[in-house]
Amino acid sequence: MKEITAQLNSYRQSPRKVRVVADAIRGKNIAEAKKKLNFIIKRAVSPLHKLLNSAIANAKDLGVETENLKVKSITVDGGKILYRRRPVWHGMAHPIRKRTSHITIVLSETKNSNLKSKD
């Protein structure tokens, strides 16, 4: 069984918000994952949809049938943090952390369940 990966680095949204969408497609086959992404209303859906399509394209390049693929794992890790300052009263400054995410998706082949056993 081959594993196909695709990565998205330094996506400018916090990992906590991206994980909500990533959890919805973890463990699903490709068709189900695409359907789920079409109906979720979150900003992270578009980049995850592109990343899923990129992983499918990687599978085609390796000669793997895309009908038998499923999302084996999807990880959302924290990336670099952009630090900014917000001026507040009496000349002080509060820190603002603009977080980024590193997203990795791994697709794997599943056994073809359409084969009938001979009895």
Backbone as CSV, one residue per row, in Angstrom:
resi,resn,N_x,N_y,N_z,CA_x,CA_y,CA_z,C_x,C_y,C_z
1,MET,0.831,-1.178,0.000,0.000,0.000,0.000,0.878,1.244,0.000
2,LYS,0.643,2.090,-0.990,1.407,3.315,-1.092,0.756,4.413,-0.264
3,GLU,1.605,5.319,0.212,1.115,6.497,0.898,1.520,7.725,0.098
4,ILE,0.594,8.610,-0.099,0.823,9.822,-0.868,0.680,11.000,0.077
5,THR,1.643,11.938,0.018,1.591,13.084,0.916,1.564,14.394,0.143
6,ALA,1.056,15.402,0.793,1.088,16.777,0.288,1.163,17.692,1.508
7,GLN,1.871,18.818,1.348,2.063,19.734,2.464,1.707,21.156,2.084
8,LEU,1.232,21.888,3.059,1.004,23.326,2.935,1.686,23.963,4.133
9,ASN,2.701,24.779,3.870,3.460,25.396,4.954,3.132,26.877,5.069
10,SER,3.179,27.360,6.280,3.001,28.777,6.616,1.673,29.334,6.124
11,TYR,0.603,28.593,6.326,-0.733,29.097,6.012,-1.135,30.070,7.123
12,ARG,-1.556,31.274,6.766,-1.779,32.364,7.713,-3.145,32.277,8.406
13,GLN,-3.313,31.220,9.167,-4.470,31.076,10.044,-4.035,30.198,11.202
14,SER,-4.619,30.411,12.351,-4.167,29.680,13.533,-4.499,28.191,13.404
15,PRO,-3.629,27.322,13.913,-3.855,25.876,13.819,-5.149,25.433,14.483
16,ARG,-5.533,26.108,15.544,-6.753,25.742,16.268,-7.984,25.842,15.367
17,LYS,-8.033,26.872,14.519,-9.171,27.067,13.629,-9.136,26.107,12.445
18,VAL,-7.924,25.754,11.986,-7.797,24.851,10.844,-8.127,23.422,11.252
19,ARG,-7.801,23.054,12.500,-8.054,21.692,12.979,-9.537,21.337,12.982
20,VAL,-10.400,22.311,13.163,-11.846,22.060,13.158,-12.269,21.485,11.814
21,VAL,-11.734,22.039,10.729,-12.065,21.557,9.384,-11.332,20.253,9.093
22,ALA,-10.073,20.151,9.534,-9.279,18.951,9.276,-9.889,17.718,9.941
23,ASP,-10.455,17.896,11.122,-11.075,16.769,11.827,-12.282,16.213,11.079
24,ALA,-12.923,17.064,10.287,-14.121,16.629,9.564,-13.799,15.674,8.428
25,ILE,-12.579,15.740,7.861,-12.273,14.882,6.713,-11.305,13.755,7.051
26,ARG,-10.810,13.709,8.259,-9.870,12.655,8.653,-10.547,11.290,8.606
27,GLY,-9.926,10.324,7.906,-10.450,8.966,7.834,-11.486,8.727,6.749
28,LYS,-11.874,9.745,6.041,-12.900,9.610,4.997,-12.242,9.247,3.661
29,ASN,-13.038,8.645,2.758,-12.503,8.437,1.416,-12.576,9.768,0.671
30,ILE,-11.950,9.805,-0.508,-11.782,11.067,-1.222,-13.129,11.715,-1.575
31,ALA,-14.068,10.936,-2.065,-15.363,11.488,-2.472,-16.103,12.090,-1.269
32,GLU,-16.085,11.383,-0.144,-16.750,11.879,1.059,-16.088,13.149,1.575
33,ALA,-14.756,13.173,1.541,-14.016,14.335,2.034,-14.336,15.573,1.213
34,LYS,-14.412,15.405,-0.116,-14.745,16.551,-0.973,-16.164,17.044,-0.715
35,LYS,-17.105,16.109,-0.509,-18.481,16.503,-0.201,-18.543,17.292,1.102
36,LYS,-17.843,16.793,2.124,-17.841,17.471,3.416,-17.285,18.886,3.281
37,LEU,-16.191,19.025,2.522,-15.568,20.336,2.377,-16.472,21.319,1.634
38,ASN,-17.327,20.812,0.754,-18.230,21.694,0.013,-19.287,22.335,0.911
39,PHE,-19.619,21.688,2.031,-20.710,22.175,2.862,-20.269,22.820,4.168
40,ILE,-18.969,22.890,4.410,-18.469,23.537,5.626,-18.215,25.010,5.315
41,ILE,-18.683,25.871,6.203,-18.512,27.307,5.991,-17.427,27.805,6.947
42,LYS,-16.182,27.645,6.532,-15.027,28.129,7.288,-13.982,28.614,6.282
43,ARG,-13.109,29.517,6.727,-12.098,30.059,5.839,-11.048,29.014,5.451
44,ALA,-10.814,28.020,6.289,-9.784,27.016,6.048,-10.199,25.983,5.008
45,VAL,-11.428,26.001,4.551,-11.913,24.990,3.610,-11.195,25.093,2.269
46,SER,-11.040,26.302,1.755,-10.438,26.483,0.426,-9.004,25.955,0.354
47,PRO,-8.117,26.317,1.285,-6.764,25.759,1.217,-6.721,24.251,1.418
48,LEU,-7.599,23.714,2.271,-7.613,22.265,2.471,-8.127,21.543,1.231
49,HIS,-9.070,22.153,0.534,-9.579,21.573,-0.713,-8.461,21.546,-1.750
50,LYS,-7.702,22.634,-1.864,-6.573,22.685,-2.793,-5.499,21.665,-2.425
51,LEU,-5.246,21.518,-1.121,-4.247,20.558,-0.665,-4.688,19.124,-0.965
52,LEU,-5.961,18.833,-0.790,-6.491,17.505,-1.118,-6.358,17.229,-2.612
53,ASN,-6.679,18.225,-3.440,-6.520,18.061,-4.892,-5.058,17.871,-5.273
54,SER,-4.154,18.541,-4.566,-2.723,18.377,-4.819,-2.269,16.962,-4.479
55,ALA,-2.773,16.423,-3.378,-2.421,15.051,-2.995,-2.964,14.048,-4.009
56,ILE,-4.163,14.308,-4.538,-4.739,13.427,-5.564,-3.905,13.487,-6.839
57,ALA,-3.443,14.688,-7.198,-2.575,14.828,-8.374,-1.251,14.099,-8.160
58,ASN,-0.720,14.138,-6.943,0.502,13.398,-6.635,0.272,11.898,-6.789
59,ALA,-0.914,11.431,-6.410,-1.243,10.008,-6.539,-1.308,9.606,-8.006
60,LYS,-1.899,10.472,-8.833,-1.978,10.172,-10.262,-0.597,10.090,-10.883
61,ASP,0.314,10.969,-10.433,1.686,10.935,-10.940,2.395,9.631,-10.584
62,LEU,2.034,9.068,-9.430,2.635,7.809,-9.007,1.936,6.590,-9.595
63,GLY,0.839,6.802,-10.329,0.124,5.709,-10.967,-0.836,4.972,-10.051
64,VAL,-1.325,5.634,-9.033,-2.263,5.021,-8.086,-3.689,5.366,-8.517
65,GLU,-4.591,4.393,-8.421,-5.997,4.646,-8.741,-6.602,5.538,-7.657
66,THR,-7.220,6.619,-8.079,-7.730,7.589,-7.110,-9.055,7.166,-6.483
67,GLU,-9.759,6.204,-7.067,-11.042,5.777,-6.487,-10.847,5.049,-5.167
68,ASN,-9.675,4.445,-4.967,-9.436,3.641,-3.775,-8.680,4.395,-2.684
69,LEU,-8.588,5.714,-2.782,-7.819,6.475,-1.813,-8.701,6.961,-0.667
70,LYS,-8.091,7.063,0.511,-8.765,7.660,1.655,-7.762,8.516,2.412
71,VAL,-8.269,9.425,3.210,-7.423,10.313,3.999,-6.967,9.536,5.225
72,LYS,-5.722,9.071,5.180,-5.204,8.292,6.294,-4.954,9.176,7.505
73,SER,-4.283,10.295,7.273,-4.066,11.230,8.375,-3.938,12.643,7.828
74,ILE,-4.316,13.580,8.648,-4.138,14.990,8.323,-3.710,15.668,9.614
75,THR,-2.544,16.301,9.575,-2.012,16.943,10.771,-1.906,18.441,10.542
76,VAL,-2.247,19.172,11.565,-2.148,20.631,11.529,-1.243,21.039,12.684
77,ASP,-0.056,21.504,12.351,0.922,21.911,13.354,1.119,23.418,13.292
78,GLY,1.620,23.955,14.368,1.887,25.386,14.415,3.134,25.735,13.637
79,GLY,3.096,26.846,12.943,4.254,27.338,12.207,4.858,28.528,12.926
80,LYS,5.544,29.367,12.189,6.131,30.561,12.778,5.030,31.502,13.260
81,ILE,5.352,32.274,14.278,4.412,33.251,14.807,4.944,34.636,14.468
82,LEU,4.095,35.454,13.854,4.455,36.828,13.559,4.064,37.677,14.762
83,TYR,5.047,38.345,15.363,4.777,39.151,16.547,4.577,40.602,16.149
84,ARG,3.477,41.178,16.592,3.167,42.581,16.370,2.841,43.213,17.718
85,ARG,2.827,44.517,17.768,2.509,45.234,19.005,1.305,46.129,18.786
86,ARG,0.488,46.230,19.786,-0.693,47.090,19.749,-0.495,48.192,20.792
87,PRO,-0.445,49.444,20.371,-0.271,50.508,21.373,-1.523,50.654,22.245
88,VAL,-1.285,50.791,23.528,-2.380,50.978,24.481,-2.031,52.167,25.384
89,TRP,-2.743,52.348,26.464,-2.637,53.514,27.333,-1.236,53.705,27.918
90,HIS,-0.924,54.958,28.176,0.310,55.372,28.865,1.576,54.874,28.182
91,GLY,1.568,54.809,26.870,2.785,54.445,26.141,3.169,52.981,26.212
92,MET,2.262,52.138,26.679,2.573,50.706,26.758,2.168,50.019,25.457
93,ALA,2.514,48.752,25.326,2.169,47.993,24.124,1.799,46.573,24.516
94,HIS,0.731,46.070,23.919,0.334,44.681,24.128,0.773,43.860,22.926
95,PRO,1.270,42.637,23.166,1.696,41.804,22.038,0.512,41.193,21.293
96,ILE,0.647,41.089,19.989,-0.334,40.396,19.158,0.412,39.299,18.430
97,ARG,-0.068,38.070,18.565,0.575,36.927,17.914,-0.259,36.502,16.718
98,LYS,0.315,36.648,15.528,-0.368,36.215,14.314,0.185,34.834,13.969
99,ARG,-0.628,33.820,14.197,-0.150,32.435,14.085,-0.275,31.895,12.666
100,THR,0.599,30.944,12.338,0.556,30.272,11.043,0.460,28.769,11.280
101,SER,0.100,28.039,10.227,-0.101,26.593,10.327,0.704,25.867,9.263
102,HIS,1.179,24.683,9.626,1.769,23.743,8.677,0.795,22.567,8.593
103,ILE,0.271,22.293,7.398,-0.733,21.236,7.221,-0.127,20.131,6.362
104,THR,-0.230,18.900,6.804,0.249,17.741,6.061,-0.895,16.750,5.916
105,ILE,-1.115,16.291,4.693,-2.170,15.310,4.441,-1.525,14.052,3.865
106,VAL,-1.950,12.894,4.356,-1.441,11.602,3.888,-2.622,10.784,3.386
107,LEU,-2.558,10.387,2.120,-3.581,9.525,1.523,-3.030,8.112,1.436
108,SER,-3.887,7.123,1.600,-3.457,5.734,1.458,-4.489,4.970,0.648
109,GLU,-4.030,3.893,0.041,-4.918,3.041,-0.745,-5.718,2.146,0.197
110,THR,-6.960,1.917,-0.150,-7.776,0.974,0.589,-8.035,-0.240,-0.297
111,LYS,-8.381,-1.332,0.341,-8.716,-2.523,-0.435,-10.028,-2.278,-1.157
112,ASN,-10.124,-2.767,-2.352,-11.338,-2.587,-3.149,-12.451,-3.425,-2.543
113,SER,-13.450,-2.770,-1.976,-14.541,-3.479,-1.302,-15.605,-3.957,-2.276
114,ASN,-15.474,-3.625,-3.562,-16.461,-4.032,-4.549,-16.259,-5.464,-5.044
115,LEU,-15.123,-6.067,-4.694,-14.872,-7.440,-5.117,-15.739,-8.400,-4.316
116,LYS,-16.375,-9.325,-5.007,-17.227,-10.294,-4.330,-16.412,-11.554,-4.049
117,SER,-16.615,-12.107,-2.875,-15.899,-13.332,-2.543,-16.614,-14.524,-3.182
118,LYS,-15.812,-15.497,-3.591,-16.366,-16.708,-4.208,-16.716,-17.712,-3.129
119,ASP,-17.961,-18.116,-3.056,-18.401,-19.089,-2.050,-18.778,-20.381,-2.707
